[in-house]
Amino acid sequence: MCRLAHALELAAQRSRTPERVTIFSDAQAAIRRMASDEPGPGQQYALQARKHIATLRRARKGIVIEIRWCPAHKGVAGNAKADEWAKMAAGQPNTRGVEWLSSSGRTEVRAALPRSLASLKREISEKKWAESRQRAGGRTSKTKYRMPESQKPDGAVADNTKRLASRYYQLKTGHARTGQYLHWAKVRPDAQCWWCKCPSQTRDHLFKVCPKWKMQQKILWAEVQKILWAEVLKETKSAEGD
């Protein structure tokens, strides 16, 4: 927005008003903002642009003023280097031999451009990162981390869904949403089972005693018994083979 307004200002200041003024910009948002003078970001530059357009039209009847969009120079060879030099010049222009061209055509030296708060924060963060890497240089190890056997996922749920695995580990560690755990976490006033009114709803109670889940308990322990017998037979055959 600032550059568009400045381009119109330069056109309005010319000694001889041109028949046509065409400005190219890759900033679509800025071009759209020029069409409105409503309050909001960029209003100041939109008003300035309208003022310069009015000046041009008073100076020359029938003048054609166009603001056209053009693709940005992203991907053009040398663009990255040009951006790097532009940032260097904007950061410390005078110390890097930058010559400023005034409207009169003469070169002059100015003070460095003010830096934004975001730029200053970025510079401070980069310094802290460099210091942290330097301090941690002697403490880091290039040895690849290997998870201990005790921390590896349980084979019983390793290939199942995340939902099933989370319930399994909650039960295994005693953090399932049982009456006992909720009472300990101060979510419920007591540990009573909300299905059979047993004074304490524990994992053992749900898997073995609670009448609400009698059918599921029967199926569960039948499956457990099958697995245990299969393990016993496997060990017996292995022992006989030895």
Stockholm file with secondary structure:
# STOCKHOLM 1.0

chainA/1-242         MCRLAHALELAAQRSRTPERVTIFSDAQAAIRRMASDEPGPGQQYALQARKHIATLRRARKGIVIEIRWCPAHKGVAGNAKADEWAKMAAGQPNTRGVEWLSSSGRTEVRAALPRSLASLKREISEKKWAESRQRAGGRTSKTKYRMPESQKPDGAVADNTKRLASRYYQLKTGHARTGQYLHWAKVRPDAQCWWCKCPSQTRDHLFKVCPKWKMQQKILWAEVQKILWAEVLKETKSAEGD
#=GR chainA/1-242 SS CHHHHHHHHHHHHSSSCCSEEEEEESCHHHHHHTTCCCSSTTHHHHHHHHHHHHHHHHHSTTCEEEEEECCCCTTCTTHHHHHHHHHHHHHSTGGGTCCEECTTSCEECCCCCCCCHHHHHHHHHHHHHHHHHHHHTTTCCCSCCCCCGGGSCCTTTTTSCHHHHHHHHHHHHTCSSCHHHHHHTTSSSSCCCTTTCCSCCCHHIIIIICGGGHHHHHHHHHHHHHHHHHHHHHHHHHHHHC
#=GC SS_cons         CHHHHHHHHHHHHSSSCCSEEEEEESCHHHHHHTTCCCSSTTHHHHHHHHHHHHHHHHHSTTCEEEEEECCCCTTCTTHHHHHHHHHHHHHSTGGGTCCEECTTSCEECCCCCCCCHHHHHHHHHHHHHHHHHHHHTTTCCCSCCCCCGGGSCCTTTTTSCHHHHHHHHHHHHTCSSCHHHHHHTTSSSSCCCTTTCCSCCCHHIIIIICGGGHHHHHHHHHHHHHHHHHHHHHHHHHHHHC
//
